[in-house]
């Protein structure tokens, strides 16, 4: 399974929860959107790093 498909699945399963948690902390809709996007961008980078190191 590619990193993009894994990330898409993670976003579908956890996107709303991550957004709600960000919104609870930040109290601003747009900042919470940005933080949610940043969270999944970081996850994508870490997934790519993982696959490069462990799956060849």
CHARMM-style PDB file with segment names, atoms N, HN, CA, C and O in Angstrom:
ATOM      1  N   UNK     1       0.858  -1.181   0.000  1.00  0.00      PROA
ATOM      2  CA  UNK     1       0.000   0.000   0.000  1.00  0.00      PROA
ATOM      3  C   UNK     1       0.901   1.240   0.000  1.00  0.00      PROA
ATOM      4  O   UNK     1       1.858   1.310   0.772  1.00  0.00      PROA
ATOM      5  N   UNK     2       0.607   2.193  -0.840  1.00  0.00      PROA
ATOM      6  HN  UNK     2      -0.170   2.136  -1.467  1.00  0.00      PROA
ATOM      7  CA  UNK     2       1.439   3.393  -0.948  1.00  0.00      PROA
ATOM      8  C   UNK     2       1.199   4.336   0.234  1.00  0.00      PROA
ATOM      9  O   UNK     2       0.176   4.263   0.914  1.00  0.00      PROA
ATOM     10  N   UNK     3       2.165   5.214   0.455  1.00  0.00      PROA
ATOM     11  HN  UNK     3       2.997   5.274  -0.097  1.00  0.00      PROA
ATOM     12  CA  UNK     3       2.030   6.176   1.558  1.00  0.00      PROA
ATOM     13  C   UNK     3       0.833   7.089   1.343  1.00  0.00      PROA
ATOM     14  O   UNK     3       0.178   7.491   2.305  1.00  0.00      PROA
ATOM     15  N   UNK     4       0.542   7.419   0.086  1.00  0.00      PROA
ATOM     16  HN  UNK     4       1.073   7.092  -0.695  1.00  0.00      PROA
ATOM     17  CA  UNK     4      -0.595   8.290  -0.195  1.00  0.00      PROA
ATOM     18  C   UNK     4      -1.916   7.625   0.197  1.00  0.00      PROA
ATOM     19  O   UNK     4      -2.804   8.270   0.754  1.00  0.00      PROA
ATOM     20  N   UNK     5      -2.033   6.333  -0.098  1.00  0.00      PROA
ATOM     21  HN  UNK     5      -1.311   5.809  -0.551  1.00  0.00      PROA
ATOM     22  CA  UNK     5      -3.256   5.614   0.272  1.00  0.00      PROA
ATOM     23  C   UNK     5      -3.382   5.482   1.785  1.00  0.00      PROA
ATOM     24  O   UNK     5      -4.475   5.609   2.336  1.00  0.00      PROA
ATOM     25  N   UNK     6      -2.269   5.230   2.448  1.00  0.00      PROA
ATOM     26  HN  UNK     6      -1.380   5.128   2.000  1.00  0.00      PROA
ATOM     27  CA  UNK     6      -2.290   5.134   3.909  1.00  0.00      PROA
ATOM     28  C   UNK     6      -2.685   6.473   4.509  1.00  0.00      PROA
ATOM     29  O   UNK     6      -3.516   6.528   5.416  1.00  0.00      PROA
ATOM     30  N   UNK     7      -2.098   7.548   4.012  1.00  0.00      PROA
ATOM     31  HN  UNK     7      -1.423   7.503   3.276  1.00  0.00      PROA
ATOM     32  CA  UNK     7      -2.427   8.878   4.523  1.00  0.00      PROA
ATOM     33  C   UNK     7      -3.896   9.211   4.269  1.00  0.00      PROA
ATOM     34  O   UNK     7      -4.566   9.772   5.136  1.00  0.00      PROA
ATOM     35  N   UNK     8      -4.390   8.870   3.096  1.00  0.00      PROA
ATOM     36  HN  UNK     8      -3.845   8.415   2.392  1.00  0.00      PROA
ATOM     37  CA  UNK     8      -5.803   9.123   2.786  1.00  0.00      PROA
ATOM     38  C   UNK     8      -6.708   8.381   3.775  1.00  0.00      PROA
ATOM     39  O   UNK     8      -7.704   8.925   4.252  1.00  0.00      PROA
ATOM     40  N   UNK     9      -6.350   7.153   4.068  1.00  0.00      PROA
ATOM     41  HN  UNK     9      -5.541   6.711   3.680  1.00  0.00      PROA
ATOM     42  CA  UNK     9      -7.141   6.368   5.028  1.00  0.00      PROA
ATOM     43  C   UNK     9      -7.070   6.971   6.428  1.00  0.00      PROA
ATOM     44  O   UNK     9      -8.082   7.056   7.124  1.00  0.00      PROA
ATOM     45  N   UNK    10      -5.872   7.388   6.838  1.00  0.00      PROA
ATOM     46  HN  UNK    10      -5.050   7.319   6.272  1.00  0.00      PROA
ATOM     47  CA  UNK    10      -5.721   8.036   8.147  1.00  0.00      PROA
ATOM     48  C   UNK    10      -6.557   9.308   8.231  1.00  0.00      PROA
ATOM     49  O   UNK    10      -7.197   9.574   9.248  1.00  0.00      PROA
ATOM     50  N   UNK    11      -6.547  10.092   7.152  1.00  0.00      PROA
ATOM     51  HN  UNK    11      -6.027   9.876   6.326  1.00  0.00      PROA
ATOM     52  CA  UNK    11      -7.315  11.339   7.141  1.00  0.00      PROA
ATOM     53  C   UNK    11      -8.813  11.066   7.232  1.00  0.00      PROA
ATOM     54  O   UNK    11      -9.541  11.772   7.930  1.00  0.00      PROA
ATOM     55  N   UNK    12      -9.265  10.032   6.519  1.00  0.00      PROA
ATOM     56  HN  UNK    12      -8.673   9.458   5.953  1.00  0.00      PROA
ATOM     57  CA  UNK    12     -10.691   9.678   6.590  1.00  0.00      PROA
ATOM     58  C   UNK    12     -11.073   9.234   7.998  1.00  0.00      PROA
ATOM     59  O   UNK    12     -12.119   9.621   8.520  1.00  0.00      PROA
ATOM     60  N   UNK    13     -10.219   8.423   8.603  1.00  0.00      PROA
ATOM     61  HN  UNK    13      -9.369   8.109   8.179  1.00  0.00      PROA
ATOM     62  CA  UNK    13     -10.544   7.873   9.920  1.00  0.00      PROA
ATOM     63  C   UNK    13     -10.358   8.873  11.056  1.00  0.00      PROA
ATOM     64  O   UNK    13     -11.150   8.894  11.998  1.00  0.00      PROA
ATOM     65  N   UNK    14      -9.316   9.704  10.973  1.00  0.00      PROA
ATOM     66  HN  UNK    14      -8.672   9.687  10.208  1.00  0.00      PROA
ATOM     67  CA  UNK    14      -8.951  10.540  12.114  1.00  0.00      PROA
ATOM     68  C   UNK    14      -9.023  12.038  11.862  1.00  0.00      PROA
ATOM     69  O   UNK    14      -8.805  12.828  12.781  1.00  0.00      PROA
ATOM     70  N   UNK    15      -9.323  12.440  10.639  1.00  0.00      PROA
ATOM     71  HN  UNK    15      -9.500  11.799   9.893  1.00  0.00      PROA
ATOM     72  CA  UNK    15      -9.325  13.860  10.297  1.00  0.00      PROA
ATOM     73  C   UNK    15     -10.236  14.702  11.170  1.00  0.00      PROA
ATOM     74  O   UNK    15      -9.830  15.755  11.662  1.00  0.00      PROA
ATOM     75  N   UNK    16     -11.457  14.249  11.364  1.00  0.00      PROA
ATOM     76  HN  UNK    16     -11.787  13.394  10.965  1.00  0.00      PROA
ATOM     77  CA  UNK    16     -12.401  15.015  12.189  1.00  0.00      PROA
ATOM     78  C   UNK    16     -11.943  15.100  13.639  1.00  0.00      PROA
ATOM     79  O   UNK    16     -12.053  16.149  14.273  1.00  0.00      PROA
ATOM     80  N   UNK    17     -11.431  13.992  14.156  1.00  0.00      PROA
ATOM     81  HN  UNK    17     -11.342  13.139  13.641  1.00  0.00      PROA
ATOM     82  CA  UNK    17     -10.960  13.982  15.549  1.00  0.00      PROA
ATOM     83  C   UNK    17      -9.759  14.902  15.736  1.00  0.00      PROA
ATOM     84  O   UNK    17      -9.675  15.631  16.725  1.00  0.00      PROA
ATOM     85  N   UNK    18      -8.836  14.864  14.788  1.00  0.00      PROA
ATOM     86  HN  UNK    18      -8.904  14.272  13.985  1.00  0.00      PROA
ATOM     87  CA  UNK    18      -7.661  15.740  14.871  1.00  0.00      PROA
ATOM     88  C   UNK    18      -8.109  17.198  14.805  1.00  0.00      PROA
ATOM     89  O   UNK    18      -7.630  18.035  15.569  1.00  0.00      PROA
ATOM     90  N   UNK    19      -9.035  17.499  13.884  1.00  0.00      PROA
ATOM     91  HN  UNK    19      -9.425  16.819  13.263  1.00  0.00      PROA
ATOM     92  CA  UNK    19      -9.530  18.870  13.774  1.00  0.00      PROA
ATOM     93  C   UNK    19     -10.190  19.328  15.074  1.00  0.00      PROA
ATOM     94  O   UNK    19      -9.934  20.435  15.546  1.00  0.00      PROA
ATOM     95  N   UNK    20     -11.039  18.477  15.650  1.00  0.00      PROA
ATOM     96  HN  UNK    20     -11.247  17.577  15.267  1.00  0.00      PROA
ATOM     97  CA  UNK    20     -11.718  18.854  16.902  1.00  0.00      PROA
ATOM     98  C   UNK    20     -10.717  19.119  18.020  1.00  0.00      PROA
ATOM     99  O   UNK    20     -10.878  20.068  18.787  1.00  0.00      PROA
ATOM    100  N   UNK    21      -9.685  18.283  18.115  1.00  0.00      PROA
ATOM    101  HN  UNK    21      -9.555  17.512  17.492  1.00  0.00      PROA
ATOM    102  CA  UNK    21      -8.671  18.481  19.151  1.00  0.00      PROA
ATOM    103  C   UNK    21      -7.930  19.802  18.918  1.00  0.00      PROA
ATOM    104  O   UNK    21      -7.691  20.559  19.858  1.00  0.00      PROA
ATOM    105  N   UNK    22      -7.571  20.068  17.672  1.00  0.00      PROA
ATOM    106  HN  UNK    22      -7.765  19.452  16.908  1.00  0.00      PROA
ATOM    107  CA  UNK    22      -6.900  21.335  17.351  1.00  0.00      PROA
ATOM    108  C   UNK    22      -7.802  22.518  17.692  1.00  0.00      PROA
ATOM    109  O   UNK    22      -7.343  23.515  18.249  1.00  0.00      PROA
ATOM    110  N   UNK    23      -9.074  22.403  17.360  1.00  0.00      PROA
ATOM    111  HN  UNK    23      -9.447  21.592  16.907  1.00  0.00      PROA
ATOM    112  CA  UNK    23     -10.006  23.495  17.632  1.00  0.00      PROA
ATOM    113  C   UNK    23     -10.173  23.722  19.134  1.00  0.00      PROA
ATOM    114  O   UNK    23     -10.264  24.866  19.581  1.00  0.00      PROA
ATOM    115  N   UNK    24     -10.214  22.641  19.913  1.00  0.00      PROA
ATOM    116  HN  UNK    24     -10.140  21.713  19.550  1.00  0.00      PROA
ATOM    117  CA  UNK    24     -10.328  22.774  21.370  1.00  0.00      PROA
ATOM    118  C   UNK    24      -9.158  23.563  21.949  1.00  0.00      PROA
ATOM    119  O   UNK    24      -9.337  24.383  22.850  1.00  0.00      PROA
ATOM    120  N   UNK    25      -7.967  23.313  21.429  1.00  0.00      PROA
ATOM    121  HN  UNK    25      -7.821  22.648  20.697  1.00  0.00      PROA
ATOM    122  CA  UNK    25      -6.785  24.009  21.934  1.00  0.00      PROA
ATOM    123  C   UNK    25      -6.660  25.428  21.391  1.00  0.00      PROA
ATOM    124  O   UNK    25      -6.302  26.351  22.123  1.00  0.00      PROA
ATOM    125  N   UNK    26      -6.957  25.597  20.101  1.00  0.00      PROA
ATOM    126  HN  UNK    26      -7.248  24.848  19.507  1.00  0.00      PROA
ATOM    127  CA  UNK    26      -6.685  26.881  19.445  1.00  0.00      PROA
ATOM    128  C   UNK    26      -7.860  27.858  19.479  1.00  0.00      PROA
ATOM    129  O   UNK    26      -7.653  29.068  19.384  1.00  0.00      PROA
ATOM    130  N   UNK    27      -9.075  27.359  19.610  1.00  0.00      PROA
ATOM    131  HN  UNK    27      -9.243  26.376  19.687  1.00  0.00      PROA
ATOM    132  CA  UNK    27     -10.288  28.192  19.678  1.00  0.00      PROA
ATOM    133  C   UNK    27     -10.474  29.083  18.443  1.00  0.00      PROA
ATOM    134  O   UNK    27     -11.073  30.155  18.526  1.00  0.00      PROA
ATOM    135  N   UNK    28      -9.956  28.627  17.308  1.00  0.00      PROA
ATOM    136  HN  UNK    28      -9.469  27.756  17.241  1.00  0.00      PROA
ATOM    137  CA  UNK    28     -10.079  29.378  16.058  1.00  0.00      PROA
ATOM    138  C   UNK    28     -10.187  28.372  14.916  1.00  0.00      PROA
ATOM    139  O   UNK    28      -9.320  27.515  14.745  1.00  0.00      PROA
ATOM    140  N   UNK    29     -11.255  28.486  14.143  1.00  0.00      PROA
ATOM    141  HN  UNK    29     -11.960  29.183  14.283  1.00  0.00      PROA
ATOM    142  CA  UNK    29     -11.536  27.521  13.082  1.00  0.00      PROA
ATOM    143  C   UNK    29     -10.395  27.432  12.071  1.00  0.00      PROA
ATOM    144  O   UNK    29      -9.946  26.337  11.733  1.00  0.00      PROA
ATOM    145  N   UNK    30      -9.931  28.573  11.592  1.00  0.00      PROA
ATOM    146  HN  UNK    30     -10.296  29.463  11.866  1.00  0.00      PROA
ATOM    147  CA  UNK    30      -8.912  28.587  10.538  1.00  0.00      PROA
ATOM    148  C   UNK    30      -7.560  28.106  11.050  1.00  0.00      PROA
ATOM    149  O   UNK    30      -6.840  27.405  10.340  1.00  0.00      PROA
ATOM    150  N   UNK    31      -7.214  28.477  12.269  1.00  0.00      PROA
ATOM    151  HN  UNK    31      -7.798  29.047  12.846  1.00  0.00      PROA
ATOM    152  CA  UNK    31      -5.967  27.966  12.848  1.00  0.00      PROA
ATOM    153  C   UNK    31      -6.047  26.453  13.048  1.00  0.00      PROA
ATOM    154  O   UNK    31      -5.063  25.739  12.856  1.00  0.00      PROA
ATOM    155  N   UNK    32      -7.221  25.978  13.432  1.00  0.00      PROA
ATOM    156  HN  UNK    32      -8.021  26.559  13.588  1.00  0.00      PROA
ATOM    157  CA  UNK    32      -7.407  24.534  13.615  1.00  0.00      PROA
ATOM    158  C   UNK    32      -7.282  23.800  12.280  1.00  0.00      PROA
ATOM    159  O   UNK    32      -6.714  22.709  12.223  1.00  0.00      PROA
ATOM    160  N   UNK    33      -7.808  24.391  11.210  1.00  0.00      PROA
ATOM    161  HN  UNK    33      -8.269  25.277  11.257  1.00  0.00      PROA
ATOM    162  CA  UNK    33      -7.642  23.793   9.877  1.00  0.00      PROA
ATOM    163  C   UNK    33      -6.168  23.710   9.508  1.00  0.00      PROA
ATOM    164  O   UNK    33      -5.699  22.681   9.022  1.00  0.00      PROA
ATOM    165  N   UNK    34      -5.439  24.801   9.740  1.00  0.00      PROA
ATOM    166  HN  UNK    34      -5.820  25.637  10.134  1.00  0.00      PROA
ATOM    167  CA  UNK    34      -4.011  24.824   9.429  1.00  0.00      PROA
ATOM    168  C   UNK    34      -3.248  23.791  10.250  1.00  0.00      PROA
ATOM    169  O   UNK    34      -2.375  23.098   9.728  1.00  0.00      PROA
ATOM    170  N   UNK    35      -3.575  23.691  11.531  1.00  0.00      PROA
ATOM    171  HN  UNK    35      -4.284  24.254  11.956  1.00  0.00      PROA
ATOM    172  CA  UNK    35      -2.899  22.735  12.405  1.00  0.00      PROA
ATOM    173  C   UNK    35      -3.213  21.297  11.989  1.00  0.00      PROA
ATOM    174  O   UNK    35      -2.345  20.426  12.041  1.00  0.00      PROA
ATOM    175  N   UNK    36      -4.442  21.059  11.582  1.00  0.00      PROA
ATOM    176  HN  UNK    36      -5.147  21.767  11.540  1.00  0.00      PROA
ATOM    177  CA  UNK    36      -4.831  19.725  11.119  1.00  0.00      PROA
ATOM    178  C   UNK    36      -4.058  19.367   9.859  1.00  0.00      PROA
ATOM    179  O   UNK    36      -3.543  18.256   9.730  1.00  0.00      PROA
ATOM    180  N   UNK    37      -3.980  20.307   8.939  1.00  0.00      PROA
ATOM    181  HN  UNK    37      -4.399  21.210   9.044  1.00  0.00      PROA
ATOM    182  CA  UNK    37      -3.233  20.068   7.708  1.00  0.00      PROA
ATOM    183  C   UNK    37      -1.764  19.810   8.025  1.00  0.00      PROA
ATOM    184  O   UNK    37      -1.161  18.898   7.459  1.00  0.00      PROA
ATOM    185  N   UNK    38      -1.190  20.594   8.913  1.00  0.00      PROA
ATOM    186  HN  UNK    38      -1.680  21.335   9.373  1.00  0.00      PROA
ATOM    187  CA  UNK    38       0.203  20.403   9.302  1.00  0.00      PROA
ATOM    188  C   UNK    38       0.445  19.049   9.942  1.00  0.00      PROA
ATOM    189  O   UNK    38       1.482  18.424   9.722  1.00  0.00      PROA
ATOM    190  N   UNK    39      -0.513  18.603  10.731  1.00  0.00      PROA
ATOM    191  HN  UNK    39      -1.355  19.111  10.909  1.00  0.00      PROA
ATOM    192  CA  UNK    39      -0.405  17.293  11.374  1.00  0.00      PROA
ATOM    193  C   UNK    39      -0.315  16.186  10.333  1.00  0.00      PROA
ATOM    194  O   UNK    39       0.527  15.294  10.436  1.00  0.00      PROA
ATOM    195  N   UNK    40      -1.183  16.247   9.335  1.00  0.00      PROA
ATOM    196  HN  UNK    40      -1.867  16.971   9.251  1.00  0.00      PROA
ATOM    197  CA  UNK    40      -1.175  15.196   8.325  1.00  0.00      PROA
ATOM    198  C   UNK    40      -0.004  15.336   7.354  1.00  0.00      PROA
ATOM    199  O   UNK    40       0.454  14.336   6.802  1.00  0.00      PROA
ATOM    200  N   UNK    41       0.481  16.535   7.141  1.00  0.00      PROA
ATOM    201  HN  UNK    41       0.109  17.348   7.590  1.00  0.00      PROA
ATOM    202  CA  UNK    41       1.681  16.703   6.317  1.00  0.00      PROA
ATOM    203  C   UNK    41       2.885  16.077   7.024  1.00  0.00      PROA
ATOM    204  O   UNK    41       3.712  15.419   6.393  1.00  0.00      PROA
ATOM    205  N   UNK    42       2.974  16.288   8.333  1.00  0.00      PROA
ATOM    206  HN  UNK    42       2.303  16.822   8.846  1.00  0.00      PROA
ATOM    207  CA  UNK    42       4.062  15.690   9.103  1.00  0.00      PROA
ATOM    208  C   UNK    42       3.938  14.164   9.090  1.00  0.00      PROA
ATOM    209  O   UNK    42       4.939  13.459   8.966  1.00  0.00      PROA
ATOM    210  N   UNK    43       2.721  13.661   9.217  1.00  0.00      PROA
ATOM    211  HN  UNK    43       1.907  14.234   9.318  1.00  0.00      PROA
ATOM    212  CA  UNK    43       2.498  12.212   9.168  1.00  0.00      PROA
ATOM    213  C   UNK    43       2.939  11.648   7.817  1.00  0.00      PROA
ATOM    214  O   UNK    43       3.544  10.578   7.759  1.00  0.00      PROA
ATOM    215  N   UNK    44       2.636  12.368   6.727  1.00  0.00      PROA
ATOM    216  HN  UNK    44       2.145  13.238   6.774  1.00  0.00      PROA
ATOM    217  CA  UNK    44       3.028  11.909   5.404  1.00  0.00      PROA
ATOM    218  C   UNK    44       4.545  11.826   5.287  1.00  0.00      PROA
ATOM    219  O   UNK    44       5.074  10.853   4.749  1.00  0.00      PROA
ATOM    220  N   UNK    45       5.247  12.836   5.784  1.00  0.00      PROA
ATOM    221  HN  UNK    45       4.818  13.627   6.220  1.00  0.00      PROA
ATOM    222  CA  UNK    45       6.710  12.816   5.721  1.00  0.00      PROA
ATOM    223  C   UNK    45       7.262  11.652   6.525  1.00  0.00      PROA
ATOM    224  O   UNK    45       8.165  10.952   6.067  1.00  0.00      PROA
ATOM    225  N   UNK    46       6.729  11.443   7.714  1.00  0.00      PROA
ATOM    226  HN  UNK    46       5.996  12.012   8.086  1.00  0.00      PROA
ATOM    227  CA  UNK    46       7.210  10.345   8.558  1.00  0.00      PROA
ATOM    228  C   UNK    46       6.909   8.992   7.920  1.00  0.00      PROA
ATOM    229  O   UNK    46       7.724   8.073   8.012  1.00  0.00      PROA
ATOM    230  N   UNK    47       5.750   8.858   7.274  1.00  0.00      PROA
ATOM    231  HN  UNK    47       5.088   9.604   7.199  1.00  0.00      PROA
ATOM    232  CA  UNK    47       5.430   7.611   6.582  1.00  0.00      PROA
ATOM    233  C   UNK    47       6.413   7.350   5.446  1.00  0.00      PROA
ATOM    234  O   UNK    47       6.885   6.227   5.271  1.00  0.00      PROA
ATOM    235  N   UNK    48       6.717   8.386   4.682  1.00  0.00      PROA
ATOM    236  HN  UNK    48       6.334   9.298   4.824  1.00  0.00      PROA
ATOM    237  CA  UNK    48       7.680   8.224   3.587  1.00  0.00      PROA
ATOM    238  C   UNK    48       9.041   7.829   4.128  1.00  0.00      PROA
ATOM    239  O   UNK    48       9.693   6.945   3.572  1.00  0.00      PROA
ATOM    240  N   UNK    49       9.484   8.475   5.210  1.00  0.00      PROA
ATOM    241  HN  UNK    49       8.954   9.193   5.662  1.00  0.00      PROA
ATOM    242  CA  UNK    49      10.765   8.122   5.831  1.00  0.00      PROA
ATOM    243  C   UNK    49      10.754   6.667   6.293  1.00  0.00      PROA
ATOM    244  O   UNK    49      11.727   5.940   6.090  1.00  0.00      PROA
ATOM    245  N   UNK    50       9.662   6.249   6.909  1.00  0.00      PROA
ATOM    246  HN  UNK    50       8.872   6.839   7.074  1.00  0.00      PROA
ATOM    247  CA  UNK    50       9.539   4.877   7.395  1.00  0.00      PROA
ATOM    248  C   UNK    50       9.656   3.889   6.239  1.00  0.00      PROA
ATOM    249  O   UNK    50      10.406   2.917   6.321  1.00  0.00      PROA
ATOM    250  N   UNK    51       8.912   4.141   5.164  1.00  0.00      PROA
ATOM    251  HN  UNK    51       8.302   4.931   5.098  1.00  0.00      PROA
ATOM    252  CA  UNK    51       8.945   3.225   4.034  1.00  0.00      PROA
ATOM    253  C   UNK    51      10.325   3.180   3.390  1.00  0.00      PROA
ATOM    254  O   UNK    51      10.763   2.116   2.952  1.00  0.00      PROA
ATOM    255  N   UNK    52      11.009   4.300   3.325  1.00  0.00      PROA
ATOM    256  HN  UNK    52      10.653   5.164   3.681  1.00  0.00      PROA
ATOM    257  CA  UNK    52      12.350   4.316   2.748  1.00  0.00      PROA
ATOM    258  C   UNK    52      13.327   3.500   3.583  1.00  0.00      PROA
ATOM    259  O   UNK    52      14.209   2.845   3.029  1.00  0.00      PROA
ATOM    260  N   UNK    53      13.187   3.528   4.897  1.00  0.00      PROA
ATOM    261  HN  UNK    53      12.470   4.061   5.347  1.00  0.00      PROA
ATOM    262  CA  UNK    53      14.104   2.806   5.777  1.00  0.00      PROA
ATOM    263  C   UNK    53      13.768   1.328   5.921  1.00  0.00      PROA
ATOM    264  O   UNK    53      14.671   0.493   5.980  1.00  0.00      PROA
ATOM    265  N   UNK    54      12.494   0.998   5.979  1.00  0.00      PROA
ATOM    266  HN  UNK    54      11.761   1.676   5.931  1.00  0.00      PROA
ATOM    267  CA  UNK    54      12.103  -0.347   6.381  1.00  0.00      PROA
ATOM    268  C   UNK    54      11.492  -1.211   5.289  1.00  0.00      PROA
ATOM    269  O   UNK    54      11.456  -2.435   5.421  1.00  0.00      PROA
ATOM    270  N   UNK    55      11.020  -0.609   4.234  1.00  0.00      PROA
ATOM    271  HN  UNK    55      11.048   0.384   4.126  1.00  0.00      PROA
ATOM    272  CA  UNK    55      10.369  -1.399   3.191  1.00  0.00      PROA
ATOM    273  C   UNK    55      11.042  -1.097   1.865  1.00  0.00      PROA
ATOM    274  O   UNK    55      10.987   0.023   1.357  1.00  0.00      PROA
ATOM    275  N   UNK    56      11.667  -2.104   1.328  1.00  0.00      PROA
ATOM    276  HN  UNK    56      11.712  -3.014   1.740  1.00  0.00      PROA
ATOM    277  CA  UNK    56      12.385  -1.918   0.062  1.00  0.00      PROA
ATOM    278  C   UNK    56      11.937  -2.939  -0.944  1.00  0.00      PROA
ATOM    279  OT1 UNK    56      12.425  -2.948  -2.075  1.00  0.00      PROA
TER     280      UNK     56
END
